[in-house]
Structure formats: structure tokens, C-alpha cells
Amino acid sequence: MPSDEKFGKHRQHSVFDASRADHLDTRLRRFIYRPARLANRYVKPGDKVLDFGCGPGFFTREFAKVVGDSGRVIAVDLQEDMLQIVRGKMQAQGLLPRITLHQCKPDSINLPEDQNKTFDAAFTIFVVHEVPDPEKLFREISSLLKPGGILFFSEPPFIVSGREFADKIALAEEAGFRHESGSWFFMNRAAVLRKI
Ligand SMILES: C[S@@+](CC[C@H](N)C(=O)[O-])C[C@H]1O[C@@H](n2cnc3c(N)ncnc32)[C@H](O)[C@@H]1O
């Protein structure tokens, strides 16, 4: 049954345009979101990490620093232009060898099946409201994660209501996650979900 029948329709928002990518990688954002602290909290050296909807790599960079040379970050975005920005920035910082860039389809992460159960952690930060089929997205992330792996999920409150966020968490639970904790990520809604 499609998610909108179960939980009421939630509007899909337009995709953040790559021409505005600079707004996503600023000192102010670094000060507010403390991406290094987030990475150190949920990622370990050697981990394989999915950064879904990576944009220009604001969080990708910190995940790559933490995973080290023995780990890997798969940075996934719909827009090739975003991935090219990530490539340029990470190359300049010597982090590119730890990162795989992957352009997905609008309605699928579209990673090969042999990637299933290989990820330790996944992040969907400020992106799920732009995705046409969140139910499918959570199912795909659930398949990619190892049992016990975590999904950190965050959405902006001025775009995603509390009700909508709760509905999305329910979809993730149906896809095989346990809702471990809910918290605020600066002033955004956030949840930590664990793959059962
Ligand atoms: C608001 S930006 C957030 C970027 C990054 N997570 C951050 O917080 O800095 C949303 C990103 O998700 C990507 N996106 C939107 N819809 C997507 C989809 N269906 N699949 C993958 N990426 C998508 C956009 O291209 C954009 O780069």
C-alpha cells in the first residue's frame, strides 16, 4: 500500500538546486550543525557510510575524515552537478580516495545488490522531503545497512511538520528499523533509527 494511503498525503518538495550549493557549505552552517561532532558520534574508523542526498559534501567531508583510509563514504545525490562539486572539494582536501560518488535515480538509490548489508551507518539529512517515494527509500537503506547499523534522519521543521516527521519514522519502522531516539539537530527534527 503506498505511503500516502496509510498516512495521508505529504507534499514532495522541489529538489534543492545545485546552483545554490554554496549556501550549504558555509562557516555559519559549520558553526550551527557541528558536522564533525555528528560524524564522531555516529561513525567509526573503518566504517562504510551512506550519505544520501549529500549535496555539495558538507557532511560527507566529516564522515570521510572519521572513516579514515580503511573506511569508505558513498556520497549519493540525484544531481550530477552536486557530485562534481563534492569531487572538486574532496580532491582539494585529499579525501577523495575515501569517497565513492554515486548519481542515483529520483526514485531509487540504485546501488548494486552486492552492496546490501555492507553499510555501518546511513545519513539522510534535509533530503527525504525532496524524495518522491520515501517508503521505498527507507526500504533500500534498510537493505543496505548491516543489522545493528544506524540511520540518522533529519528534516527542517519549517518544511516538515511534526506529524509528517512521525509518519516518516513509521515508514522507516515498517522498513525494518527500530526508532532508538528522537532529538533535535540544532533546530531541526532528528531521529536515530537502528536496523533490526
Ligand atoms: C537540501 S540539500 C541537503 C544536502 C546535504 N544533505 C546537506 O545538508 O548539506 C538536498 C540534497 O538532496 C538531493 N536530492 C533531492 N532529491 C533526491 C533524490 N530523490 N535522490 C537523491 N538525492 C536527492 C538534492 O540534489 C540535494 O543535493
The ligand as a Tripos MOL2 file, in Angstrom:
@<TRIPOS>MOLECULE
LIG
   27    29     1     0     0
SMALL
NO_CHARGES

@<TRIPOS>ATOM
      1 C1         18.7420   20.4830    0.9040 C.3       1 LIG1
      2 S1         20.0160   19.5840    0.0990 S.3       1 LIG1
      3 C2         20.8630   18.8920    1.5260 C.3       1 LIG1
      4 C3         22.2800   18.4540    1.2110 C.3       1 LIG1
      5 C4         23.0810   17.9020    2.3880 C.3       1 LIG1
      6 N1         22.4690   16.7310    2.9730 N.3       1 LIG1
      7 C5         23.2880   18.9710    3.4170 C.2       1 LIG1
      8 O1         22.5030   19.0550    4.3750 O.co2     1 LIG1
      9 O2         24.2250   19.7480    3.2750 O.co2     1 LIG1
     10 C6         19.1570   18.1620   -0.5540 C.3       1 LIG1
     11 C7         20.0060   17.3270   -1.4940 C.3       1 LIG1
     12 O3         19.2840   16.1300   -1.7850 O.3       1 LIG1
     13 C8         19.3690   15.8560   -3.1640 C.3       1 LIG1
     14 N2         18.1800   15.0910   -3.5820 N.ar      1 LIG1
     15 C9         16.9370   15.5310   -3.7760 C.ar      1 LIG1
     16 N3         16.1280   14.5380   -4.1620 N.ar      1 LIG1
     17 C10        16.8900   13.4310   -4.2290 C.ar      1 LIG1
     18 C11        16.6290   12.0820   -4.5840 C.ar      1 LIG1
     19 N4         15.4170   11.6740   -4.9630 N.pl3     1 LIG1
     20 N5         17.6530   11.2040   -4.5380 N.ar      1 LIG1
     21 C12        18.8840   11.6320   -4.1470 C.ar      1 LIG1
     22 N6         19.1900   12.8910   -3.8090 N.ar      1 LIG1
     23 C13        18.2080   13.7850   -3.8530 C.ar      1 LIG1
     24 C14        19.4550   17.2070   -3.8270 C.3       1 LIG1
     25 O4         20.0390   17.1130   -5.0990 O.3       1 LIG1
     26 C15        20.3000   17.9810   -2.8260 C.3       1 LIG1
     27 O5         21.6600   17.8700   -3.1200 O.3       1 LIG1
@<TRIPOS>BOND
     1     1     2 1
     2     2     3 1
     3     2    10 1
     4     3     4 1
     5     4     5 1
     6     5     6 1
     7     5     7 1
     8     7     8 2
     9     7     9 1
    10    10    11 1
    11    11    12 1
    12    11    26 1
    13    12    13 1
    14    13    14 1
    15    13    24 1
    16    14    15 ar
    17    14    23 ar
    18    15    16 ar
    19    16    17 ar
    20    17    18 ar
    21    17    23 ar
    22    18    19 1
    23    18    20 ar
    24    20    21 ar
    25    21    22 ar
    26    22    23 ar
    27    24    25 1
    28    24    26 1
    29    26    27 1
@<TRIPOS>SUBSTRUCTURE
     1 LIG1         1 GROUP 0 **** ****
